[in-house]
Amino acid sequence: MSEESARLARALIEFREAEGISERELALRTWLSQATIRTFERDRGDLPTPTVARSFEEVLGWAPGSIKTTPSEMTGREPSPDSAMEPE
């Protein structure tokens, strides 16, 4: 359990309690699954992906980049030749 994941878990739980909403409602607001919400509320020590972190930051009202994330798989990679091609 990292300090960052514990901070996120507390914030998500406190947000839901303050808003009086369920995991399901938070999932709808963030466009994430209920399983994702449960994973981060239960603080298994994992950091979210950048996309999940941005969703949490938006709903919590936190500044972009305020949640530490797992390294992106695409970081430092060249775009594939297929992705550079324009659709016909």
Solvent accessible surface area in square Angstrom, and as a share of the most:
residue,aa,sasa,rsa
1,M,176,0.79
2,S,46,0.29
3,E,149,0.67
4,E,46,0.20
5,S,4,0.03
6,A,18,0.14
7,R,81,0.30
8,L,3,0.02
9,A,6,0.05
10,R,131,0.48
11,A,16,0.13
12,L,0,0.00
13,I,62,0.32
14,E,105,0.47
15,F,39,0.16
16,R,48,0.17
17,E,127,0.57
18,A,92,0.71
19,E,84,0.38
20,G,68,0.66
21,I,25,0.13
22,S,60,0.39
23,E,37,0.17
24,R,144,0.53
25,E,61,0.27
26,L,0,0.00
27,A,6,0.05
28,L,102,0.51
29,R,100,0.36
30,T,6,0.04
31,W,227,0.80
32,L,32,0.16
33,S,59,0.38
34,Q,70,0.31
35,A,55,0.42
36,T,32,0.19
37,I,0,0.00
38,R,80,0.29
39,T,32,0.19
40,F,23,0.10
41,E,15,0.07
42,R,135,0.49
43,D,18,0.09
44,R,154,0.56
45,G,24,0.23
46,D,77,0.40
47,L,53,0.26
48,P,1,0.01
49,T,70,0.41
50,P,45,0.28
51,T,101,0.59
52,V,22,0.13
53,A,0,0.00
54,R,84,0.30
55,S,22,0.14
56,F,0,0.00
57,E,4,0.02
58,E,142,0.64
59,V,30,0.17
60,L,29,0.14
61,G,66,0.64
62,W,66,0.23
63,A,66,0.51
64,P,119,0.75
65,G,56,0.54
66,S,43,0.28
67,I,8,0.04
68,K,122,0.52
69,T,41,0.24
70,T,46,0.27
71,P,124,0.78
72,S,49,0.31
73,E,148,0.66
74,M,120,0.54
75,T,104,0.61
76,G,82,0.79
77,R,161,0.59
78,E,150,0.67
79,P,95,0.60
80,S,59,0.38
81,P,109,0.68
82,D,113,0.58
83,S,78,0.51
84,A,77,0.60
85,M,131,0.59
86,E,149,0.67
87,P,131,0.83
88,E,216,0.97
